């Protein structure tokens, strides 16, 4: 990852912008469905913008696009909302410093303190990646001691459990929803032209933030329960990539080929 800010792509004039989670959402569904969605995006780059909004870190995003044939996004909101960055094959993932300033200040140098307090806590296994503004654990739900939540709150941070297997500690007030709103405002994109897509509880704030949204058909039951009543959220029947295409068609956000 380079810390040099790349020249930003102008998404303000694009007809449609997809802001999508990765695992289970953009990377979900059948191989045929993914190929159809990815091909459609690449064929319509002049009218379609792409933003990854993911719990994954910048290194993973770069490797995903270079090695697995996934379309390069124009921007990324990574690390569960704690990274906001430009993305390109030339520069990789390059954080946008002024958009991350509040995130950095809210977190400070909390990482080592959080790790010390939760060292050896039942049901938590520290993930090996050295994140900048978060600490993340793999969660063993059968052995998890919920006192970890109180410890995190006592320290002035927020916790997030997603897919019943991940436990993230984030700066207070920082998550996917606030960060994608900050990026959309910075890029001067009309909010009605942005579709947010997700499938687990770490996508909740993004689906709740008021932008048009879709919970794909394979979504975590707890997420479905939280967003099913929201008028701006489409509850897709199709899974993963096909669920995204279903929402684009349902909302009429972009023309699609026959059969999509």
N, C-alpha and C positions, 0 to 999 in steps of 0.2 A: 504494500500500500504506500503510495506516495502522499506526502503531506502538502504537495503543491496543488493549489486550487486550479482545476481545469476551466477552460472557457465554458460557461454553462450552455446547455442546449436550450433553445427557446421553445417552450411548450405552450406559450400563451396563445398561439394561433392554431394549435392542433385541434381538430374537431373533437377528439376523444383522448382521454388519458386513463390508462389502467394502473391503479395503485394496488399491487397484489402481494399477499403473503406467498411464500414459496412452498414449504413442505405441506403436502396435503391439498394445496390450492393450485398454484401455477404448476407445480410439479406433480399434482395429483391427477387421477383419472387414468384412462387407458393410453397406451403409446400412440394410438391413432388419434385420440382426442388432443393430446399434447401437440402432436405434429400439425394438426389442423390449426390450432390456435397460434402456435409459433410461426407457422408459414403465413398465416393471415396478417400477423403483426409485421413481419418482415416485408410483406408485399405492400403494406400501407404505412410505411414509416413517415411519409410526408403528412399524414393526417392523424396518426396514432402515436401517442407518447407512452412510455413505459417506466414505471417506478416500482422497484422492489421494496416492500415494507415487511421486514422479516426479523426474526430473532437471530438469524445467522450473522456472522461477522464478515468484515470486508474480504478477508482471505478466501473464505468459502465462496463468496459471490464471484470473485475473479476466476477461481478455479472452475466453478460451475459453468460460466460462459465460455471459457477457453477450452475446456476439456469435454463438455457434454452437449455442445451444440445448442445451448439455450440462448435465446436472444439477449444481447446486451441491453440492460436498461439505460435510460438516460440519467436517472438518479436512483439513489437508494436511501431508504430509512432503515438502517440496520441495527443490530444489537438491541432489539426490542424498543427501538425509538431513541436510543442514546447516540446513534451515529446518523448524521445527515450529510449526504455526500453527492458529488457528481460522479458519474461512472462512464468510462469509455475504454475501448481496447488499448488505446495509446497510454493513458494515464492510470488505468486501473480505477480503484475506488479512492477518491480524494475528498476528505472531509471539508465542508464549507465552514470555515472557522467562526464567522460571526453568527451563524445559525446555531452553532453548538455552544456558544459562550455561556448561555444561561444553564445549559446542561452541565457543563464543566464546573461552573460555580456551585451548582446545587449538590454536586457529588464531592467536590474537593478531592482529597486523597483518602477516601473512605474505604477503598478496596481492602487494604491490609487489615484495617480494624474489623471489618465485617468478617473476613476469613478467620481472624483470631477468635472472635466471639462464637462463631459457628463451627469451629474446628472439632471434629469428632461428634457432631450432633447426630442423633439417631435418624436414619433414613435419608441422609444427605451425603452425596459424593461430589466433591468439587470438580467442575469441568476444567480441563487442562488449559484452555485458551486464556490468555492474559488480556481480558477485556479492559477498555479504557475507563468506562463510566458505569460499570455494572459488575456484579458477581453472580455467577450462575452455577447451579448444582443439578445433577441428576437426582431424581426423587424416587425413593423406594416407599411407595404409599403405605405398604403394609407395616413398615417399621418407623414411619415418620412421626416425630414428636412435634406437635403443633406449637409448642412453646417457642419454636424458631420464629414464628410470625410476630409474637410479642417482642422478641429480642430486636428484630429488624425495626419495628415501629418505635421502640424505645430509643433506637439510634437515630431516628429522624428520617428513615428511608421507607420505601414501600416494597412489598413483596407481591409476587405473582406466581400462581401455580397454573400451569397449562398442560393439557392433555394428560393430566394426572401423572406426569413423569418428569416435569421440569419445575424447578424452583428458582426464580430470578429475584434478585435484589436490585432495585433501581432508585435513582434519585427521586425524591418526592415530587409528584406532579409530572413526571416524564414517562411517556409510553408511546405506543405507535400513533394513537389518535392525535394528541397535541403536536407531535413532530410532523405528521403528514399535513396537518393544517398549517403549520408554520412554513413548510416547504411550498405548499400550494399558494399561499399568500405571497411569499417571496418571488415565486415564478409568475405571479399575476395571471393565474389560470382561473377561468370562470368555474366556481365550485360545482355547478350542475353538470360540467363535462368530465368530472372525475368519478370513476367507479372504483370503490374499495372492495377488495375480495379477501375473505379469510375463512378459517375453519376451526380454530381453537381459541381458548380463553385469552391467549395473549394478543388476539385480534379484537377483543371486545371494545377497547377504547376507540379503535379505528372504525368499527362498524357503528358505534354509538355517536360518532363525532358530527353527524349531520350530513355528510356527503352521501350521494347515492352509493348503495352497498349491496353486496351479495354474501350470504352464508352458503357456501357450496354444499351439495347434498350429503357429503360425508362428514359434515361438521360435528364437533364434539357436542354431546347432548346438553351439557351445561351452557354452552354458547347459544345453542338454539333456544333454550329456555329464556335466556336473557334478551334476545333480540327479535324473537318471532312477532312481537306486537308492534315493532317499529315500522311505520309506513314507508320509510325511505330504504328499508332493507328487503331485498328479494330473497325468499327462502327457496333456493334452487332444488330441483329434483335430481339433476345430473351432478355427478361427482367431479371434483377437481377442475381441470381445464374446460371440460364440457359445461360445468356449472357457470363458469365465467361467460362463455359464449351465450348460454341461456339468458343470463342477466343482461348482456349487451342487447340482445334481441328484444327482451321483455321491456326494457327501458327505452328502446329505440335510440340508443346513443351513437350508433354508427351503422352504416349499411353493411350487410353481411351477404356473402354469396349464397345462392340457393342451396338448401340442405344443411346449412350451418345451424 
